[in-house]
Amino acid sequence: MSRDIEQQLVKYLTDAHAMEMQSMAVLEKGIEIAGDLDLAQLMRGHLNDTRDHERYVKQRLEALGESPSTLKNLGAQAAAKGLGLLAQGMPDTPAKLVAVAFAFEQFEIASYTLLRKVAERAEDEATISMCDRILAVEQQAAELIEQNFDLALERSLEAVGVKEQTGPHA
């Protein structure tokens, strides 16, 4: 592997590690403010997956003789806490929280897809395999979140006093 492509691979892995740290912070805050036990459980389940992903990425960095960037991780965690506080201040928190979670899953899918492409160019089979494993979980998480849009919207509308309409105009 050329030194240039290896440096890029390390940069992408470092970014992925910071992203997973941010995801953990968002999910932890999301569990607290979900507004629904099912939504909280959905986030709790993905938090466990996210912890695994963080560990996998850290292991790949270490295998390449590198370590995660403390500065990037701290910045990512601070940004995640800010997102959590912002969502908490909104009256329709469950829907906003689910929208942020869904968008973040899409960001993770794109990030791991690009990391996989860099790993292909670097001929790093271990990172390619890691990306494939993580991508399958992230895609499943995005689908589960999307399947819970109605529940999140229902909880958000209830929180602001909007009753479900029935009848011909519902």
C-alpha positions as CSV (number, residue, x, y, z in Angstrom):
1,M,0.0,0.0,0.0
2,S,1.4,3.4,-0.9
3,R,2.0,5.8,1.9
4,D,-0.3,8.4,0.3
5,I,-3.3,6.1,0.2
6,E,-2.5,4.7,3.6
7,Q,-2.6,8.3,5.0
8,Q,-6.0,8.9,3.4
9,L,-7.2,5.6,4.8
10,V,-6.1,6.6,8.3
11,K,-7.9,10.0,7.9
12,Y,-11.1,8.3,6.8
13,L,-10.9,5.8,9.7
14,T,-10.2,8.7,12.2
15,D,-13.2,10.5,10.9
16,A,-15.3,7.4,11.2
17,H,-14.2,7.0,14.8
18,A,-15.1,10.6,15.6
19,M,-18.5,10.0,13.9
20,E,-19.2,6.9,16.0
21,M,-18.3,8.9,19.2
22,Q,-20.8,11.6,18.0
23,S,-23.4,8.9,17.3
24,M,-23.0,7.5,20.8
25,A,-23.5,10.9,22.4
26,V,-26.6,11.6,20.2
27,L,-28.1,8.2,21.0
28,E,-27.4,8.5,24.7
29,K,-29.2,11.9,24.8
30,G,-31.9,10.5,22.5
31,I,-32.7,7.7,25.0
32,E,-33.3,10.4,27.7
33,I,-35.6,12.6,25.6
34,A,-37.3,10.0,23.2
35,G,-40.8,10.6,24.7
36,D,-41.7,6.9,24.1
37,L,-40.5,3.6,25.5
38,D,-40.4,2.0,22.0
39,L,-38.4,4.9,20.5
40,A,-36.0,4.8,23.5
41,Q,-35.6,1.1,23.0
42,L,-34.9,1.5,19.3
43,M,-32.1,4.0,20.2
44,R,-30.8,1.8,23.0
45,G,-30.4,-1.1,20.6
46,H,-28.5,0.9,18.1
47,L,-26.3,2.4,20.8
48,N,-25.0,-1.1,21.4
49,D,-24.3,-1.5,17.7
50,T,-22.6,1.9,17.7
51,R,-20.3,0.9,20.5
52,D,-19.3,-2.2,18.5
53,H,-18.6,0.0,15.5
54,E,-16.4,2.4,17.5
55,R,-14.4,-0.6,18.7
56,Y,-14.0,-2.0,15.2
57,V,-12.8,1.3,13.8
58,K,-10.4,1.8,16.7
59,Q,-9.0,-1.7,16.1
60,R,-8.4,-1.0,12.4
61,L,-6.6,2.3,13.3
62,E,-4.4,0.4,15.8
63,A,-3.7,-2.3,13.2
64,L,-2.3,0.5,11.0
65,G,-0.2,1.8,13.9
66,E,-2.5,4.8,14.6
67,S,-4.9,5.9,17.2
68,P,-8.2,7.9,17.2
69,S,-7.9,11.6,17.2
70,T,-8.8,12.9,20.7
71,L,-9.4,16.4,19.3
72,K,-11.9,15.2,16.6
73,N,-13.6,13.0,19.2
74,L,-14.1,15.8,21.6
75,G,-15.4,18.1,18.9
76,A,-17.8,15.4,17.7
77,Q,-19.1,14.8,21.2
78,A,-19.6,18.5,21.8
79,A,-21.6,18.8,18.6
80,A,-23.7,15.8,19.5
81,K,-24.6,17.2,22.9
82,G,-25.6,20.5,21.3
83,L,-27.9,18.6,18.9
84,G,-29.4,16.8,21.9
85,L,-30.0,20.0,23.8
86,L,-31.5,21.6,20.6
87,A,-33.9,18.6,20.1
88,Q,-34.8,18.7,23.8
89,G,-35.9,22.3,23.6
90,M,-38.4,21.6,20.8
91,P,-42.0,20.9,21.6
92,D,-42.3,18.0,19.2
93,T,-39.1,16.3,20.3
94,P,-39.8,12.7,19.3
95,A,-40.3,13.6,15.6
96,K,-37.3,15.9,15.5
97,L,-35.2,13.3,17.3
98,V,-36.2,10.6,14.8
99,A,-35.5,12.9,11.9
100,V,-32.0,13.7,13.2
101,A,-31.4,10.0,13.9
102,F,-32.5,9.1,10.4
103,A,-30.3,11.8,8.8
104,F,-27.4,10.7,10.9
105,E,-27.8,7.1,9.8
106,Q,-27.7,8.2,6.1
107,F,-24.6,10.2,6.9
108,E,-23.0,7.1,8.4
109,I,-24.0,5.0,5.4
110,A,-22.4,7.6,3.0
111,S,-19.2,7.8,5.2
112,Y,-18.7,4.1,5.4
113,T,-19.3,3.7,1.7
114,L,-16.6,6.2,1.0
115,L,-14.3,4.6,3.6
116,R,-14.8,1.3,1.8
117,K,-13.8,2.8,-1.5
118,V,-10.6,4.2,0.0
119,A,-9.9,0.8,1.6
120,E,-10.4,-0.8,-1.9
121,R,-7.8,1.5,-3.4
122,A,-5.5,0.8,-0.5
123,E,-6.2,-3.0,-0.9
124,D,-7.0,-3.2,2.8
125,E,-9.3,-6.3,2.9
126,A,-9.7,-6.0,6.7
127,T,-11.2,-2.5,6.4
128,I,-13.3,-3.5,3.5
129,S,-14.8,-6.4,5.5
130,M,-15.3,-4.1,8.5
131,C,-17.2,-1.5,6.3
132,D,-19.4,-4.3,4.8
133,R,-20.3,-5.5,8.3
134,I,-21.0,-1.9,9.6
135,L,-22.9,-0.9,6.5
136,A,-25.4,-3.7,6.8
137,V,-26.2,-2.7,10.4
138,E,-26.4,1.0,9.5
139,Q,-28.8,0.3,6.6
140,Q,-31.0,-1.8,8.9
141,A,-30.9,0.9,11.6
142,A,-32.1,3.5,9.0
143,E,-34.9,1.3,7.9
144,L,-36.0,0.7,11.6
145,I,-36.0,4.4,12.2
146,E,-38.0,5.1,9.1
147,Q,-40.5,2.5,10.2
148,N,-41.0,4.5,13.4
149,F,-41.7,7.9,11.8
150,D,-45.5,7.5,12.4
151,L,-45.0,6.6,16.1
152,A,-42.6,9.5,16.6
153,L,-45.0,11.9,14.9
154,E,-47.9,10.6,17.0
155,R,-46.0,11.2,20.2
156,S,-44.9,14.6,19.1
157,L,-48.4,15.7,18.2
158,E,-49.7,14.3,21.5
159,A,-47.1,16.3,23.4
160,V,-48.4,19.6,21.9
161,G,-52.0,18.6,22.4
162,V,-53.0,17.7,18.9
163,K,-55.5,14.8,18.9
164,E,-55.7,12.2,16.1
165,Q,-58.5,13.1,13.7
166,T,-61.1,10.6,12.6
167,G,-63.8,10.9,10.0
168,P,-63.9,11.7,6.3
169,H,-61.3,14.5,6.5
170,A,-58.8,12.5,8.5
